[in-house]
C-alpha cells in the first residue's frame, strides 16, 4: 500500500497540470485530479508497470476525468 501511495504522489502534479490545462479552473482541476488519483489507486497492477507506462496511462486517465468534470459542469448549467 505504501508503494502505491508513493507512486501516486509522483503523478499528482502531472494529473493536476493536465486537468487544469483542459478545464482552466483550479477548483475543477483539483476535483478531476483527485478522481484520477482515486481511480489509479484502485489499479491492482499499478506496482508492476514501468514508469513510462504509468505516466502515459495516468495522463490519459487525468484527461478523461477532466473531460468528465467539464461535461458534468456543462450539464449542471444546462448548456
C-alpha positions as CSV (number, residue, x, y, z in Angstrom):
1,X,0.0,0.0,0.0
2,X,2.8,2.4,0.9
3,X,4.4,1.8,-2.5
4,X,1.1,2.7,-4.3
5,X,0.8,5.9,-2.3
6,X,4.4,6.9,-3.2
7,X,3.8,6.1,-6.8
8,X,0.6,8.1,-7.0
9,X,2.2,11.1,-5.3
10,X,4.7,11.2,-8.2
11,X,1.9,11.8,-10.6
12,X,-0.3,14.1,-8.5
13,X,1.1,17.3,-10.0
14,X,1.1,15.9,-13.5
15,X,-2.6,15.0,-13.3
16,X,-3.4,18.4,-11.9
17,X,-1.5,20.1,-14.7
18,X,-3.4,18.1,-17.4
19,X,-6.7,18.8,-15.8
20,X,-6.0,22.5,-15.4
21,X,-4.9,22.8,-19.0
22,X,-8.3,21.3,-20.1
23,X,-10.5,23.0,-17.5
24,X,-8.8,26.3,-16.9
25,X,-10.3,26.3,-13.4
26,X,-8.4,25.5,-10.3
27,X,-11.2,24.0,-8.3
28,X,-12.4,21.8,-11.1
29,X,-8.8,20.7,-11.9
30,X,-8.3,19.7,-8.3
31,X,-11.6,17.7,-8.4
32,X,-10.6,15.9,-11.6
33,X,-7.0,15.2,-10.4
34,X,-8.4,13.7,-7.2
35,X,-10.8,11.5,-9.2
36,X,-7.9,10.3,-11.4
37,X,-5.7,9.5,-8.4
38,X,-8.5,7.6,-6.7
39,X,-9.2,5.5,-9.8
40,X,-5.5,4.9,-10.4
41,X,-5.2,3.8,-6.8
42,X,-7.7,1.0,-7.4
43,X,-5.5,-0.4,-10.2
44,X,-4.2,-3.7,-8.7
45,X,-1.4,-3.9,-11.3
46,X,0.0,-0.5,-10.6
47,X,3.2,-1.8,-9.0
48,X,4.2,-3.9,-11.9
49,X,4.0,-1.1,-14.6
50,X,7.1,0.7,-15.8
51,X,7.3,4.5,-15.2
52,X,6.7,5.4,-18.8
53,X,3.6,3.2,-19.0
54,X,2.3,4.6,-15.7
55,X,2.9,8.2,-16.9
56,X,1.1,7.6,-20.2
57,X,-1.9,5.8,-18.6
58,X,-2.2,8.3,-15.8
59,X,-2.1,11.1,-18.3
60,X,-5.0,9.6,-20.3
61,X,-6.9,9.0,-17.0
62,X,-6.4,12.6,-15.9
63,X,-7.7,13.8,-19.3
64,X,-10.7,11.6,-19.1
65,X,-11.6,12.7,-15.6
66,X,-11.1,16.4,-16.7
67,X,-13.5,15.9,-19.6
68,X,-16.0,14.1,-17.4
69,X,-15.8,17.0,-14.9
70,X,-16.3,19.5,-17.7
71,X,-19.3,17.6,-19.1
72,X,-20.9,17.5,-15.6
73,X,-20.3,21.2,-15.2
74,X,-22.0,21.9,-18.6
75,X,-24.9,19.6,-17.8
76,X,-25.5,21.4,-14.5
77,X,-25.5,24.7,-16.3
78,X,-28.0,23.3,-18.9
79,X,-25.6,24.1,-21.8
